[in-house]
Amino acid sequence: MVLFGKAAIWDSVSRIPIPPLHLAEMLRYKAYKSGIAAAQFLYGRILLRDVLVSYLGAAPEQIDISAKEHIKPVAECRASALRMPQFNLSHSGPWVVLGVHCDRPLGIDIECDDQREIDTLSNMTDLFTPNERVCLARCENHTEKAELFFRIWRCKEAVMKATGHGFGLAPASFEVLTQEGAFKSIVHAEDQDWHITQVTLLPGLDCAVAVRTS
């Protein structure tokens, strides 16, 4: 299941009713100096808690959500006998997306058009495999190259987040393209296989989801 929505207008985030946040979450929320980051965090927690409350049949304050920097969040609910579903969050611009699976680890990454800075990010190609760099070099124009670049990166981020390691997993340690330049549906990383699905949620809002195959 994939859910997404637009976070609050940045200058009005202080007027949004704050959901039941645990102390660590509240401290993290208040530490954000950027209105954009604060709105993304708050909306993501609202979206996630709504889903977990519905699934677990628990009260919002009974769900404890924690996360380390650059590592996907985890949740705990001692009030429910049900197994906690797997989930992951991503954001880009005003958009926040949540991916949920009943029992398999997953990672999700989104990107909206107005956040694409191919000239700034082009130096990230050293994080790609030699084959992926060759496929990028084959692109005939800037637009085509930018599109391929971000599709590759979305898939890589989804896999990196799905493993639970984030940037602790080297992006160049696994490959998302075949030698012919097609996207793989199954990617091998961290000694496991991950199924990748690419979806356009809205025009200009693209998403990649990686789910462990078993």
N, C-alpha and C positions, 0 to 999 in steps of 0.2 A: 504494500500500500504506500502511495506517495501522496502527501498533502502539501499544499503550498499557499502562501498568502503574502500580502504586502504589509510590512511593518509600519508603525505609526509615523506620521510626519515628524521629522526630527525635532522641530521646535516645540512640538506639543507633547513629547514623550513624558515630561514631568507631570502632565495632567492625567496620564493613563492610570486607572486603578491597578496597583501592583498585586499580582497574584500571590498565593501563599509561597513564599520563598524561604528556604532554610538559611541559616546564618551565613554559610559559605557563599551561597548564591547571592544573597543580599550584598555582602561585602564586594563580591565581584561586580555586581551591577553598579554599585555606587562608585567603584574605582574607575569606571569608564569616563574618560575625559571627552570623548567624541559622542555627540548626540546620535549619530548614525549607529555606532557600535552598541550604545545603550539600548536603542530601539530594537536592533536586531536581536540582542540577547534576550530582552524582555519578551518580544513576540515569540521567539523560539521556545522559551520556557512555557508560555501560555499554550502554544500549540501542542507541545509535548505533553504537558500535564493533562490537557483535555483528552488526549488520546489514551493516556495511561489510566486515567480515572475511569473512562468508559470501558476499557478492556479489563481492568482489575477489579472494578466495583469498589474502589476505595475512595476515601476523601482526599482532596488535593494535598492537605497538610500531612497526610500519611505517606506521601511519596518523597523520598530523598533522592535528589539528583546531584551528582558531583562530576567534576571533570578536571583534569590537569591541562595545562596550557598546551594547545596543539594536539591534544588527544581527545578522541570522541567521548562524550559524556556517558555515564552509566547511571542506573537507577536501582533503587531498592525499596521494597514495600513489605514490611513484616506483617501488615494487617491483612494481606491477601494470600490465600493458599495457591493461587495461580502462578505459573511460571512467568517471570518478567519477559516481555517480548524484546527482541533486538531492535535497535533504532539508531538513526544517525541524522544529524542536522547539517545544513549548509546554507550560506547566504551570499547574496551578491546585490549590490545596490540596495534598494528598498525591499528586495524579495528574500523570503525565508522558506526553505523547503524541508520537509521531514519525511524520511523513509522509515518504514516499519515492517518487520518480518516476525512471524510468530516464534521462530526458533533459530534461524540461521543468521550469523553475523553479516552485516551489510555496511556499505559506505555509499555516500551520495554526495554529488558535487553539482552545483549549478553556476551559471554565468549568464548575465544579461548583456545585451549588445553594448550599452553605454559604458560598461566596465572594461571593455576590451582595449587594451593598449599594446598592440602587437610590437610597436617600436620599442617600448620599454621592456617588454617581456622576452624579446627575441634573444637576449643574452642567456635565457634559461635553456636554450637548446642543448647545452652541455649536460642537462639532466635527462636527455633522451638517449636511446640506444643508437649505435651507428646506423642501423637499418632505418630507424625512425627519422634520423637526420637526412638520410639519403632521400626518403620519401618526401620530406619537406622541400628539399632542393629541387625536386622534379616539378614543383608547382610553377605554373606559367605566369601567374600574376600575384600581386600583393593580397588581393581579396581572397583568392583561393588558398594562399599560404596561411593567412590569418585564420581562416575557417578550420583548416586541418590542424594547425598548431593548437587551437583551443579545444578541438575535439579530442586530440591526443591527451592534452593536459587534464581535461575533465575526467577521462577514463583512468588516468594514472592517479589522480587525487582520490577518486572513488575507491580504487583498490587499496591505496595507502591507508585510507581511513577505515576501510573494512577490516584490515588486518589488526587494527587497534594500535599500530605503531606510528601512524601519521608520517611525519618527515623523518622518523627514525628508520623508516624503510627507504632505501635509496631509490629514487624514481627510475634510474637507469638500470636497476637490477632485474627488471622485468619488461616485457615487450607487449604492446597492445596492437601492433600492426604486423601483418604477414609480409613476406618478402615482396609480394606484388602490391603492397600498399593498402590492402583491405583491412578493416577492423576485425579483430578476433572476437568471437562471441565468448570464448573461454580463455582466460589468462591465468598463467601459472605464476604464483608469487608466494613467498614464505612457505614453500613446500605444500601449497594447497591450490586448488583450482577455484577460480572465481568467474561467475557468469556475469557478463556486462551487458546492460541494456541502455541504449541512448534514446532519449525522449525529448521532444519539443513540447514543453508545457504550455507555452504561449508563444506567439511570434516574437522572436528576439530573446526568449528565455529557454535555454537549453539545459538538459540535465543528463548526467550519467549515473547509473546505479550498478554497484558491484555486490553480488550476493554469493556467499560460499556455496558450492554446488552440492555439498553433502555434509 
